[in-house]
Amino acid sequence: MKKLLTIAFTLLLGATLSFAQATGGSTDKPAEGGKKTTTKSGKKAHKGGKKSKKNSGGTTTPPPK
């Protein structure tokens, strides 16, 4: 019986955390006037340029003349 309770609790906790992560987990209410008082400081996306492909050592066709 104790194992069943442990498994049920673990599944419930996992589902709760998964749901909170999928929805963002934010429950902040806007202050008066519809504006939030905190500044936005979330994670920023990684901005990177195109990465060059390194030559694999195989034969390649020469560029046209």
All heavy atoms as TSV, in Angstrom:
chain	resi	resn	atom	element	x	y	z
A	1	MET	N	N	0.836	-1.197	0.000
A	1	MET	CA	C	0.000	0.000	0.000
A	1	MET	C	C	0.875	1.253	0.000
A	1	MET	O	O	0.539	2.238	-0.637
A	1	MET	CB	C	-0.915	-0.038	1.236
A	1	MET	CG	C	-1.926	1.050	1.263
A	1	MET	SD	S	-3.120	0.810	-0.046
A	1	MET	CE	C	-4.186	2.177	0.238
A	2	LYS	N	N	1.994	1.200	0.732
A	2	LYS	CA	C	2.872	2.355	0.803
A	2	LYS	C	C	3.522	2.636	-0.548
A	2	LYS	O	O	3.695	3.796	-0.936
A	2	LYS	CB	C	3.934	2.125	1.878
A	2	LYS	CG	C	4.737	3.352	2.187
A	2	LYS	CD	C	5.678	3.126	3.356
A	2	LYS	CE	C	6.434	4.386	3.685
A	2	LYS	NZ	N	7.363	4.196	4.792
A	3	LYS	N	N	3.868	1.562	-1.292
A	3	LYS	CA	C	4.451	1.739	-2.622
A	3	LYS	C	C	3.456	2.407	-3.567
A	3	LYS	O	O	3.817	3.267	-4.368
A	3	LYS	CB	C	4.894	0.393	-3.204
A	3	LYS	CG	C	6.244	-0.054	-2.759
A	3	LYS	CD	C	6.682	-1.267	-3.556
A	3	LYS	CE	C	8.084	-1.659	-3.178
A	3	LYS	NZ	N	8.567	-2.792	-3.976
A	4	LEU	N	N	2.200	1.988	-3.494
A	4	LEU	CA	C	1.165	2.556	-4.349
A	4	LEU	C	C	0.988	4.047	-4.063
A	4	LEU	O	O	0.873	4.859	-4.991
A	4	LEU	CB	C	-0.157	1.816	-4.141
A	4	LEU	CG	C	-1.330	2.287	-4.996
A	4	LEU	CD1	C	-1.027	2.059	-6.466
A	4	LEU	CD2	C	-2.592	1.548	-4.600
A	5	LEU	N	N	0.993	4.419	-2.810
A	5	LEU	CA	C	0.862	5.818	-2.424
A	5	LEU	C	C	2.071	6.626	-2.912
A	5	LEU	O	O	1.919	7.745	-3.405
A	5	LEU	CB	C	0.721	5.930	-0.900
A	5	LEU	CG	C	0.451	7.335	-0.359
A	5	LEU	CD1	C	-0.868	7.854	-0.883
A	5	LEU	CD2	C	0.448	7.314	1.158
A	6	THR	N	N	3.256	6.031	-2.802
A	6	THR	CA	C	4.470	6.713	-3.269
A	6	THR	C	C	4.437	6.925	-4.775
A	6	THR	O	O	4.774	8.001	-5.265
A	6	THR	CB	C	5.716	5.886	-2.885
A	6	THR	OG1	O	5.708	5.675	-1.480
A	6	THR	CG2	C	6.988	6.585	-3.296
A	7	ILE	N	N	4.016	5.912	-5.520
A	7	ILE	CA	C	3.934	6.029	-6.980
A	7	ILE	C	C	2.894	7.070	-7.380
A	7	ILE	O	O	3.117	7.891	-8.265
A	7	ILE	CB	C	3.620	4.653	-7.610
A	7	ILE	CG1	C	4.823	3.726	-7.442
A	7	ILE	CG2	C	3.266	4.795	-9.071
A	7	ILE	CD1	C	4.563	2.299	-7.836
A	8	ALA	N	N	1.738	7.061	-6.705
A	8	ALA	CA	C	0.680	8.028	-7.009
A	8	ALA	C	C	1.150	9.455	-6.730
A	8	ALA	O	O	0.914	10.370	-7.524
A	8	ALA	CB	C	-0.570	7.714	-6.203
A	9	PHE	N	N	1.833	9.645	-5.616
A	9	PHE	CA	C	2.334	10.973	-5.263
A	9	PHE	C	C	3.390	11.434	-6.270
A	9	PHE	O	O	3.398	12.594	-6.692
A	9	PHE	CB	C	2.914	10.957	-3.853
A	9	PHE	CG	C	3.458	12.287	-3.426
A	9	PHE	CD1	C	2.606	13.334	-3.123
A	9	PHE	CD2	C	4.823	12.510	-3.352
A	9	PHE	CE1	C	3.102	14.566	-2.739
A	9	PHE	CE2	C	5.326	13.739	-2.979
A	9	PHE	CZ	C	4.474	14.771	-2.665
A	10	THR	N	N	4.267	10.520	-6.686
A	10	THR	CA	C	5.309	10.863	-7.648
A	10	THR	C	C	4.705	11.257	-8.990
A	10	THR	O	O	5.135	12.224	-9.623
A	10	THR	CB	C	6.268	9.675	-7.824
A	10	THR	OG1	O	6.792	9.308	-6.554
A	10	THR	CG2	C	7.411	10.023	-8.752
A	11	LEU	N	N	3.719	10.506	-9.446
A	11	LEU	CA	C	3.063	10.835	-10.712
A	11	LEU	C	C	2.337	12.177	-10.636
A	11	LEU	O	O	2.371	12.974	-11.580
A	11	LEU	CB	C	2.077	9.728	-11.098
A	11	LEU	CG	C	2.699	8.418	-11.569
A	11	LEU	CD1	C	1.614	7.367	-11.778
A	11	LEU	CD2	C	3.478	8.628	-12.846
A	12	LEU	N	N	1.681	12.438	-9.522
A	12	LEU	CA	C	0.987	13.711	-9.347
A	12	LEU	C	C	1.970	14.881	-9.334
A	12	LEU	O	O	1.740	15.918	-9.972
A	12	LEU	CB	C	0.175	13.690	-8.048
A	12	LEU	CG	C	-0.613	14.969	-7.742
A	12	LEU	CD1	C	-1.691	15.179	-8.781
A	12	LEU	CD2	C	-1.220	14.888	-6.358
A	13	LEU	N	N	3.077	14.710	-8.638
A	13	LEU	CA	C	4.088	15.751	-8.592
A	13	LEU	C	C	4.696	15.994	-9.978
A	13	LEU	O	O	4.873	17.135	-10.404
A	13	LEU	CB	C	5.187	15.368	-7.596
A	13	LEU	CG	C	6.326	16.363	-7.430
A	13	LEU	CD1	C	5.815	17.665	-6.833
A	13	LEU	CD2	C	7.413	15.775	-6.557
A	14	GLY	N	N	4.984	14.923	-10.692
A	14	GLY	CA	C	5.538	15.051	-12.038
A	14	GLY	C	C	4.578	15.739	-12.986
A	14	GLY	O	O	4.967	16.588	-13.788
A	15	ALA	N	N	3.299	15.383	-12.909
A	15	ALA	CA	C	2.299	16.015	-13.766
A	15	ALA	C	C	2.148	17.489	-13.433
A	15	ALA	O	O	2.010	18.334	-14.323
A	15	ALA	CB	C	0.963	15.302	-13.618
A	16	THR	N	N	2.192	17.829	-12.168
A	16	THR	CA	C	2.078	19.223	-11.744
A	16	THR	C	C	3.243	20.056	-12.265
A	16	THR	O	O	3.054	21.146	-12.801
A	16	THR	CB	C	2.018	19.317	-10.206
A	16	THR	OG1	O	0.938	18.518	-9.748
A	16	THR	CG2	C	1.816	20.742	-9.751
A	17	LEU	N	N	4.452	19.520	-12.107
A	17	LEU	CA	C	5.630	20.253	-12.579
A	17	LEU	C	C	5.642	20.376	-14.098
A	17	LEU	O	O	6.020	21.406	-14.652
A	17	LEU	CB	C	6.905	19.572	-12.089
A	17	LEU	CG	C	7.138	19.634	-10.579
A	17	LEU	CD1	C	8.359	18.812	-10.203
A	17	LEU	CD2	C	7.297	21.058	-10.115
A	18	SER	N	N	5.217	19.339	-14.787
A	18	SER	CA	C	5.165	19.370	-16.238
A	18	SER	C	C	4.160	20.415	-16.718
A	18	SER	O	O	4.421	21.180	-17.643
A	18	SER	CB	C	4.786	17.995	-16.774
A	18	SER	OG	O	4.651	18.034	-18.162
A	19	PHE	N	N	3.002	20.444	-16.083
A	19	PHE	CA	C	1.977	21.424	-16.449
A	19	PHE	C	C	2.446	22.844	-16.159
A	19	PHE	O	O	2.254	23.753	-16.968
A	19	PHE	CB	C	0.679	21.141	-15.688
A	19	PHE	CG	C	-0.431	22.083	-16.036
A	19	PHE	CD1	C	-1.091	21.974	-17.241
A	19	PHE	CD2	C	-0.809	23.083	-15.151
A	19	PHE	CE1	C	-2.111	22.843	-17.568
A	19	PHE	CE2	C	-1.823	23.956	-15.462
A	19	PHE	CZ	C	-2.483	23.840	-16.681
A	20	ALA	N	N	3.112	23.049	-15.036
A	20	ALA	CA	C	3.595	24.381	-14.683
A	20	ALA	C	C	4.671	24.850	-15.661
A	20	ALA	O	O	4.733	26.018	-16.019
A	20	ALA	CB	C	4.150	24.376	-13.265
A	21	GLN	N	N	5.518	23.936	-16.107
A	21	GLN	CA	C	6.572	24.307	-17.050
A	21	GLN	C	C	5.977	24.620	-18.418
A	21	GLN	O	O	6.419	25.543	-19.089
A	21	GLN	CB	C	7.581	23.164	-17.159
A	21	GLN	CG	C	8.775	23.523	-18.009
A	21	GLN	CD	C	9.805	22.412	-18.044
A	21	GLN	OE1	O	9.513	21.294	-17.652
A	21	GLN	NE2	N	10.985	22.720	-18.516
A	22	ALA	N	N	4.966	23.870	-18.834
A	22	ALA	CA	C	4.367	24.076	-20.150
A	22	ALA	C	C	3.602	25.389	-20.221
A	22	ALA	O	O	3.569	26.045	-21.257
A	22	ALA	CB	C	3.443	22.912	-20.482
A	23	THR	N	N	2.992	25.806	-19.121
A	23	THR	CA	C	2.196	27.031	-19.126
A	23	THR	C	C	3.002	28.254	-18.716
A	23	THR	O	O	2.481	29.356	-18.716
A	23	THR	CB	C	0.991	26.902	-18.177
A	23	THR	OG1	O	1.462	26.625	-16.867
A	23	THR	CG2	C	0.053	25.812	-18.641
A	24	GLY	N	N	4.232	28.102	-18.352
A	24	GLY	CA	C	5.051	29.228	-17.946
A	24	GLY	C	C	5.085	29.409	-16.447
A	24	GLY	O	O	5.991	30.018	-15.921
A	25	GLY	N	N	4.088	28.950	-15.753
A	25	GLY	CA	C	4.076	28.998	-14.308
A	25	GLY	C	C	3.905	30.379	-13.714
A	25	GLY	O	O	4.095	30.577	-12.533
A	26	SER	N	N	3.544	31.371	-14.491
A	26	SER	CA	C	3.412	32.720	-13.976
A	26	SER	C	C	1.969	33.003	-13.598
A	26	SER	O	O	1.061	32.795	-14.391
A	26	SER	CB	C	3.871	33.732	-15.026
A	26	SER	OG	O	3.687	35.036	-14.550
A	27	THR	N	N	1.764	33.491	-12.375
A	27	THR	CA	C	0.420	33.863	-11.936
A	27	THR	C	C	0.382	35.322	-11.510
A	27	THR	O	O	-0.449	35.718	-10.706
A	27	THR	CB	C	-0.023	32.972	-10.765
A	27	THR	OG1	O	0.923	33.103	-9.713
A	27	THR	CG2	C	-0.134	31.516	-11.185
A	28	ASP	N	N	1.328	36.127	-12.029
A	28	ASP	CA	C	1.375	37.541	-11.650
A	28	ASP	C	C	0.143	38.268	-12.177
A	28	ASP	O	O	-0.249	38.111	-13.321
A	28	ASP	CB	C	2.621	38.214	-12.230
A	28	ASP	CG	C	3.897	37.692	-11.590
A	28	ASP	OD1	O	3.790	37.089	-10.513
A	28	ASP	OD2	O	4.966	37.893	-12.177
A	29	LYS	N	N	-0.442	39.062	-11.322
A	29	LYS	CA	C	-1.577	39.895	-11.720
A	29	LYS	C	C	-1.060	41.300	-12.014
A	29	LYS	O	O	-0.193	41.809	-11.300
A	29	LYS	CB	C	-2.597	39.979	-10.581
A	29	LYS	CG	C	-3.112	38.640	-10.129
A	29	LYS	CD	C	-4.288	38.237	-10.939
A	29	LYS	CE	C	-4.879	36.980	-10.329
A	29	LYS	NZ	N	-5.434	36.079	-11.240
A	30	PRO	N	N	-1.581	41.966	-13.038
A	30	PRO	CA	C	-1.144	43.337	-13.303
A	30	PRO	C	C	-1.585	44.288	-12.194
A	30	PRO	O	O	-2.634	44.106	-11.589
A	30	PRO	CB	C	-1.831	43.695	-14.618
A	30	PRO	CG	C	-2.651	42.540	-15.028
A	30	PRO	CD	C	-2.496	41.454	-14.022
A	31	ALA	N	N	-0.759	45.280	-11.927
A	31	ALA	CA	C	-1.098	46.278	-10.914
A	31	ALA	C	C	-2.167	47.224	-11.473
A	31	ALA	O	O	-2.647	47.050	-12.585
A	31	ALA	CB	C	0.154	47.044	-10.530
A	32	GLU	N	N	-2.525	48.229	-10.700
A	32	GLU	CA	C	-3.542	49.172	-11.163
A	32	GLU	C	C	-3.110	49.820	-12.454
A	32	GLU	O	O	-1.946	50.143	-12.645
A	32	GLU	CB	C	-3.776	50.250	-10.095
A	32	GLU	CG	C	-4.559	49.744	-8.913
A	32	GLU	CD	C	-4.897	50.861	-7.958
A	32	GLU	OE1	O	-5.015	52.019	-8.416
A	32	GLU	OE2	O	-5.033	50.593	-6.767
A	33	GLY	N	N	-4.055	50.046	-13.346
A	33	GLY	CA	C	-3.739	50.649	-14.626
A	33	GLY	C	C	-3.325	49.602	-15.660
A	33	GLY	O	O	-3.024	49.934	-16.787
A	34	GLY	N	N	-3.308	48.339	-15.281
A	34	GLY	CA	C	-2.978	47.288	-16.225
A	34	GLY	C	C	-1.496	47.142	-16.493
A	34	GLY	O	O	-1.094	46.503	-17.441
A	35	LYS	N	N	-0.652	47.764	-15.683
A	35	LYS	CA	C	0.792	47.689	-15.893
A	35	LYS	C	C	1.427	46.872	-14.779
A	35	LYS	O	O	1.075	47.029	-13.620
A	35	LYS	CB	C	1.421	49.081	-15.917
A	35	LYS	CG	C	0.954	49.930	-17.070
A	35	LYS	CD	C	1.619	51.282	-17.029
A	35	LYS	CE	C	1.125	52.158	-18.157
A	35	LYS	NZ	N	1.721	53.482	-18.102
A	36	LYS	N	N	2.386	46.038	-15.145
A	36	LYS	CA	C	3.121	45.275	-14.135
A	36	LYS	C	C	4.211	46.158	-13.555
A	36	LYS	O	O	4.782	46.987	-14.259
A	36	LYS	CB	C	3.747	44.019	-14.739
A	36	LYS	CG	C	2.723	42.971	-15.117
A	36	LYS	CD	C	3.406	41.709	-15.577
A	36	LYS	CE	C	2.393	40.644	-15.897
A	36	LYS	NZ	N	3.039	39.412	-16.311
A	37	THR	N	N	4.506	45.961	-12.313
A	37	THR	CA	C	5.506	46.804	-11.654
A	37	THR	C	C	6.914	46.241	-11.808
A	37	THR	O	O	7.876	46.932	-11.549
A	37	THR	CB	C	5.185	46.941	-10.153
A	37	THR	OG1	O	5.132	45.637	-9.588
A	37	THR	CG2	C	3.868	47.647	-9.950
A	38	THR	N	N	7.041	44.991	-12.204
A	38	THR	CA	C	8.363	44.393	-12.330
A	38	THR	C	C	8.866	44.515	-13.759
A	38	THR	O	O	8.082	44.624	-14.695
A	38	THR	CB	C	8.337	42.906	-11.932
A	38	THR	OG1	O	7.402	42.227	-12.779
A	38	THR	CG2	C	7.933	42.731	-10.498
A	39	THR	N	N	10.166	44.500	-13.903
A	39	THR	CA	C	10.738	44.563	-15.243
A	39	THR	C	C	10.898	43.160	-15.785
A	39	THR	O	O	11.033	42.207	-15.031
A	39	THR	CB	C	12.120	45.259	-15.219
A	39	THR	OG1	O	12.972	44.525	-14.354
A	39	THR	CG2	C	11.991	46.691	-14.751
A	40	LYS	N	N	10.909	43.052	-17.084
A	40	LYS	CA	C	11.031	41.748	-17.713
A	40	LYS	C	C	12.492	41.321	-17.707
A	40	LYS	O	O	13.341	41.991	-18.262
A	40	LYS	CB	C	10.518	41.822	-19.153
A	40	LYS	CG	C	10.460	40.484	-19.841
A	40	LYS	CD	C	9.833	40.617	-21.209
A	40	LYS	CE	C	9.752	39.266	-21.876
A	40	LYS	NZ	N	9.182	39.358	-23.211
A	41	SER	N	N	12.780	40.213	-17.059
A	41	SER	CA	C	14.153	39.730	-17.014
A	41	SER	C	C	14.184	38.219	-17.213
A	41	SER	O	O	14.837	37.509	-16.477
A	41	SER	CB	C	14.815	40.116	-15.698
A	41	SER	OG	O	14.095	39.520	-14.632
A	42	GLY	N	N	13.424	37.733	-18.183
A	42	GLY	CA	C	13.388	36.299	-18.446
A	42	GLY	C	C	14.597	35.855	-19.240
A	42	GLY	O	O	15.505	36.630	-19.546
A	43	LYS	N	N	14.624	34.599	-19.577
A	43	LYS	CA	C	15.737	34.067	-20.353
A	43	LYS	C	C	15.649	34.587	-21.780
A	43	LYS	O	O	14.579	34.650	-22.369
A	43	LYS	CB	C	15.687	32.541	-20.369
A	43	LYS	CG	C	15.977	31.925	-19.026
A	43	LYS	CD	C	15.985	30.421	-19.136
A	43	LYS	CE	C	16.267	29.794	-17.792
A	43	LYS	NZ	N	16.255	28.335	-17.868
A	44	LYS	N	N	16.791	34.945	-22.329
A	44	LYS	CA	C	16.831	35.421	-23.702
A	44	LYS	C	C	17.259	34.289	-24.613
A	44	LYS	O	O	18.036	33.426	-24.231
A	44	LYS	CB	C	17.812	36.586	-23.822
A	44	LYS	CG	C	17.353	37.812	-23.061
A	44	LYS	CD	C	18.285	38.957	-23.275
A	44	LYS	CE	C	17.816	40.173	-22.503
A	44	LYS	NZ	N	18.703	41.300	-22.677
A	45	ALA	N	N	16.755	34.324	-25.832
A	45	ALA	CA	C	17.104	33.293	-26.807
A	45	ALA	C	C	18.547	33.472	-27.254
A	45	ALA	O	O	19.076	34.582	-27.292
A	45	ALA	CB	C	16.170	33.369	-28.000
A	46	HIS	N	N	19.173	32.374	-27.583
A	46	HIS	CA	C	20.556	32.417	-28.063
A	46	HIS	C	C	20.563	32.962	-29.479
A	46	HIS	O	O	19.922	32.428	-30.371
A	46	HIS	CB	C	21.160	31.012	-28.032
A	46	HIS	CG	C	22.528	30.946	-28.603
A	46	HIS	ND1	N	23.618	31.457	-27.951
A	46	HIS	CD2	C	22.993	30.451	-29.770
A	46	HIS	CE1	C	24.688	31.270	-28.702
A	46	HIS	NE2	N	24.331	30.656	-29.809
A	47	LYS	N	N	21.285	34.045	-29.671
A	47	LYS	CA	C	21.389	34.637	-31.001
A	47	LYS	C	C	22.766	34.323	-31.561
A	47	LYS	O	O	23.774	34.751	-31.018
A	47	LYS	CB	C	21.184	36.148	-30.929
A	47	LYS	CG	C	19.781	36.538	-30.537
A	47	LYS	CD	C	19.620	38.025	-30.547
A	47	LYS	CE	C	18.213	38.401	-30.151
A	47	LYS	NZ	N	18.021	39.841	-30.131
A	48	GLY	N	N	22.788	33.594	-32.631
A	48	GLY	CA	C	24.065	33.246	-33.234
A	48	GLY	C	C	23.936	33.246	-34.742
A	48	GLY	O	O	22.862	33.022	-35.295
A	49	GLY	N	N	25.024	33.499	-35.409
A	49	GLY	CA	C	25.014	33.504	-36.859
A	49	GLY	C	C	25.093	32.097	-37.406
A	49	GLY	O	O	25.076	31.112	-36.690
A	50	LYS	N	N	25.183	32.029	-38.731
A	50	LYS	CA	C	25.307	30.723	-39.367
A	50	LYS	C	C	26.665	30.128	-39.034
A	50	LYS	O	O	27.673	30.818	-39.035
A	50	LYS	CB	C	25.181	30.856	-40.880
A	50	LYS	CG	C	23.791	31.180	-41.341
A	50	LYS	CD	C	23.727	31.172	-42.849
A	50	LYS	CE	C	22.326	31.463	-43.331
A	50	LYS	NZ	N	22.248	31.468	-44.780
A	51	LYS	N	N	26.674	28.848	-38.779
A	51	LYS	CA	C	27.934	28.179	-38.482
A	51	LYS	C	C	28.411	27.500	-39.753
A	51	LYS	O	O	27.639	26.843	-40.434
A	51	LYS	CB	C	27.757	27.165	-37.354
A	51	LYS	CG	C	27.337	27.837	-36.069
A	51	LYS	CD	C	27.434	26.923	-34.905
A	51	LYS	CE	C	27.062	27.705	-33.662
A	51	LYS	NZ	N	27.347	27.017	-32.463
A	52	SER	N	N	29.688	27.663	-40.040
A	52	SER	CA	C	30.230	27.082	-41.255
A	52	SER	C	C	30.409	25.586	-41.080
A	52	SER	O	O	30.730	25.099	-40.003
A	52	SER	CB	C	31.565	27.730	-41.606
A	52	SER	OG	O	32.499	27.467	-40.590
A	53	LYS	N	N	30.206	24.875	-42.169
A	53	LYS	CA	C	30.401	23.431	-42.142
A	53	LYS	C	C	31.865	23.140	-42.423
A	53	LYS	O	O	32.447	23.654	-43.373
A	53	LYS	CB	C	29.534	22.749	-43.200
A	53	LYS	CG	C	28.055	22.864	-42.929
A	53	LYS	CD	C	27.274	22.133	-43.979
A	53	LYS	CE	C	25.787	22.248	-43.715
A	53	LYS	NZ	N	25.002	21.573	-44.749
A	54	LYS	N	N	32.436	22.314	-41.601
A	54	LYS	CA	C	33.832	21.965	-41.807
A	54	LYS	C	C	33.926	20.872	-42.857
A	54	LYS	O	O	33.054	20.010	-42.947
A	54	LYS	CB	C	34.474	21.506	-40.499
A	54	LYS	CG	C	34.578	22.627	-39.500
A	54	LYS	CD	C	35.303	22.177	-38.268
A	54	LYS	CE	C	35.436	23.349	-37.301
A	54	LYS	NZ	N	36.127	22.960	-36.084
A	55	ASN	N	N	34.994	20.895	-43.643
A	55	ASN	CA	C	35.192	19.914	-44.682
A	55	ASN	C	C	35.395	18.538	-44.048
A	55	ASN	O	O	36.201	18.358	-43.171
A	55	ASN	CB	C	36.420	20.303	-45.533
A	55	ASN	CG	C	36.501	19.461	-46.803
A	55	ASN	OD1	O	35.652	18.592	-47.028
A	55	ASN	ND2	N	37.500	19.721	-47.599
A	56	SER	N	N	34.636	17.563	-44.545
A	56	SER	CA	C	34.712	16.233	-43.976
A	56	SER	C	C	35.887	15.441	-44.533
A	56	SER	O	O	36.092	14.289	-44.156
A	56	SER	CB	C	33.409	15.478	-44.245
A	56	SER	OG	O	33.221	15.333	-45.636
A	57	GLY	N	N	36.632	16.019	-45.452
A	57	GLY	CA	C	37.773	15.325	-46.006
A	57	GLY	C	C	37.443	14.574	-47.279
A	57	GLY	O	O	38.310	13.994	-47.915
A	58	GLY	N	N	36.186	14.571	-47.671
A	58	GLY	CA	C	35.767	13.889	-48.897
A	58	GLY	C	C	36.096	14.722	-50.121
A	58	GLY	O	O	36.523	15.869	-50.037
A	59	THR	N	N	35.923	14.136	-51.293
A	59	THR	CA	C	36.209	14.872	-52.524
A	59	THR	C	C	35.036	15.795	-52.831
A	59	THR	O	O	33.873	15.423	-52.666
A	59	THR	CB	C	36.424	13.905	-53.693
A	59	THR	OG1	O	35.256	13.096	-53.845
A	59	THR	CG2	C	37.632	13.014	-53.448
A	60	THR	N	N	35.376	16.971	-53.283
A	60	THR	CA	C	34.339	17.938	-53.644
A	60	THR	C	C	34.578	18.406	-55.061
A	60	THR	O	O	35.706	18.352	-55.577
A	60	THR	CB	C	34.371	19.171	-52.699
A	60	THR	OG1	O	35.656	19.769	-52.794
A	60	THR	CG2	C	34.081	18.759	-51.273
A	61	THR	N	N	33.550	18.890	-55.685
A	61	THR	CA	C	33.709	19.410	-57.040
A	61	THR	C	C	34.243	20.826	-56.958
A	61	THR	O	O	33.855	21.603	-56.093
A	61	THR	CB	C	32.358	19.412	-57.779
A	61	THR	OG1	O	31.434	20.179	-57.023
A	61	THR	CG2	C	31.816	18.004	-57.964
A	62	PRO	N	N	35.158	21.192	-57.856
A	62	PRO	CA	C	35.711	22.544	-57.831
A	62	PRO	C	C	34.655	23.566	-58.261
A	62	PRO	O	O	33.714	23.224	-58.985
A	62	PRO	CB	C	36.866	22.486	-58.837
A	62	PRO	CG	C	36.547	21.329	-59.724
A	62	PRO	CD	C	35.738	20.364	-58.898
A	63	PRO	N	N	34.777	24.806	-57.845
A	63	PRO	CA	C	33.811	25.830	-58.248
A	63	PRO	C	C	33.929	26.113	-59.750
A	63	PRO	O	O	34.985	25.936	-60.342
A	63	PRO	CB	C	34.225	27.047	-57.420
A	63	PRO	CG	C	35.622	26.802	-57.030
A	63	PRO	CD	C	35.806	25.321	-56.954
A	64	PRO	N	N	32.853	26.557	-60.358
A	64	PRO	CA	C	32.893	26.858	-61.806
A	64	PRO	C	C	33.821	28.046	-62.101
A	64	PRO	O	O	33.966	28.950	-61.277
A	64	PRO	CB	C	31.444	27.184	-62.158
A	64	PRO	CG	C	30.793	27.499	-60.872
A	64	PRO	CD	C	31.542	26.773	-59.804
A	65	LYS	N	N	34.429	27.998	-63.289
A	65	LYS	CA	C	35.377	29.069	-63.673
A	65	LYS	C	C	34.684	30.205	-64.373
A	65	LYS	O	O	33.736	30.106	-65.034
A	65	LYS	CB	C	36.470	28.504	-64.564
A	65	LYS	CG	C	37.345	27.541	-63.810
A	65	LYS	CD	C	38.468	27.072	-64.675
A	65	LYS	CE	C	39.340	26.088	-63.920
A	65	LYS	NZ	N	40.402	25.568	-64.721
